[in-house]
Amino acid sequence: MADFQRGLGDELKENLRIQPLFIEHLKKDISNNKIFFAIRNKYASFYHKGCSLFSYGKMGHYFSTHHKFAFVPKKITKSYITEAQLQCLEVETSFKKGYEKIKTQSELYANIEAEGVSALYKFAPTRENKHNRYFLVDIEIAFDARYDAIEQYEEEKNDAGKIKKIDILLYDNDDRELLFCEAKHFSNKDIWAREEEKPKVIEQLNSYNNQISMHKDNIVKEYTNAFIEYNDLIDSKLNPPESVYEKCGLLVFGFDSWQIGKIKKLLIKDNSLEGHKSKFIGNIIKYEDIAKIYEELK
């Protein structure tokens, strides 16, 4: 955790600012909530529909993306092609020119929980909503520096069970308090257990609580750095954080109205969540009240 950092540094920040891909595409999509901008340790990530679409700084002063997203054709006029047509197919050789196609391609690889979290991009601290009180300020937060640079689409090759990333970081810009939250889709087996047992998510939340409590001062320090850079690049108005709420909340989503009783009975009865606060949202795509999420998780 001593290596946990948030900040691009002046040189990388200034180089990112003048990149055509950032100026002409990414910054616009950040403003309209299609892209979530996250500052990491000496690089930036740009998320779309739950996938890390582009990174800047991981491979020098360049943008990079996964090859699964990058190989898109310049032109296809039919849904089906022959082998002979495939041999003549030209691919886009510019991230800027292929931007919309790369975005569309990435959507094929989003997992159900990351895509659900992407519905909260609309609460990011963009210029358009910079006067709001509550914000989504980070996603996929790894306290262990070994995993900080591992993207969502690479986790299967790196023993996903050992990669511990908290899904959501919320922020109260008035009280200047950070609040971590784990997100689970209704179908995730970690929130289900036999009646006499506890769901696996309890152990996960307790682990996060320990990390947050032990390293809260460093968390505040590093996000202070990140917020300064974020404000500079996106024209937001994030105040420097002063504290971290020491319990990680749980957000459960993706269920129908008839299923809510079943999940609440399992997770809430007999204090099975062991003091962790929870929030249940059936249709997270249509949800508009981030203040209620924050307040209920405290």
C-alpha positions, 0 to 999 in steps of 0.5 A: 500500500505504500506504493499506492499513488494517484497523480500524472505529474506535470510533464505527462499532464501537459502532454495529455492536454495537447493530444488530438485524441484527448482534445477532439474525442475523449474530453467531449465524451467525458463531458457527455458521460460516455467516458470516465476519466481516471487518474492512476499512478503516472498514467491515465485511464479512459473507461467506456461501458465498463472497459478501459478503452484507452490508457495514456502514459503506460507506454511512454507519452502515447495512448494505448488500447487492448488489441481486442478493441483496436483492430477495426475495419476501415469500411464494411458494407455488408454484415457477412464477408467471404474469405477473399474479402477478408484478405483485402480488408483494411484496418484503421491505423489511427486511434483518432480516425477509428475512435467510434469503431473502437468504442463499439468494439470494446462494448463486446467485452464488458462484464456485467458488473463493470457495465453496471457501474458505467451507469454511474459515469453521469455522476463524474465531476465534469465541467457540466455538473461541477457545482454538484455536491456528490460525485463518482471520482474513481473506479476499479481501485487497487490498493496493491501496486502490483495490480494497479496497472492490470486492466479489467480485460486482462484479469483472467490471465492474472488470477482474478481471485487475487486481484482486489479492486474496489469498484467505486469511490464516491465523494462528498465535495462539501464535507470533503469525505471519500467513501468506497463501495463494492458493486455486485450484480444480483447474479454474483454468487458472492452475495449468495450463501446457504442459510446457515452460512455468510456470503463471501462478500462479507470477507471481501468487505472486511478486507477492504475496511482493514486497508482503508483504516490502515492507510486512510491518510495516504488515501487522502494525500494521493486523491488530493494530488489527483483532484488538482490534476483532474480540475486542471484537465477537465475544468471541474471543481473538486475540493481537496479531500480531508477524510475517508469513511472507514467502512466500504459499502455494498451496492447491489443492482440488476434485479426485478421488483419481485427479487428484492425481498429475496436478496434483502432477506439473505443479506440483511436479516440477523445482521448478516452484513456485519454492520456494512451499509448497503444500497439496492438498485434494481435498474441502475441505468435509470437511477439518478440520485447519487446523494441517496447512494452516498447517504445510505452507504453511511 
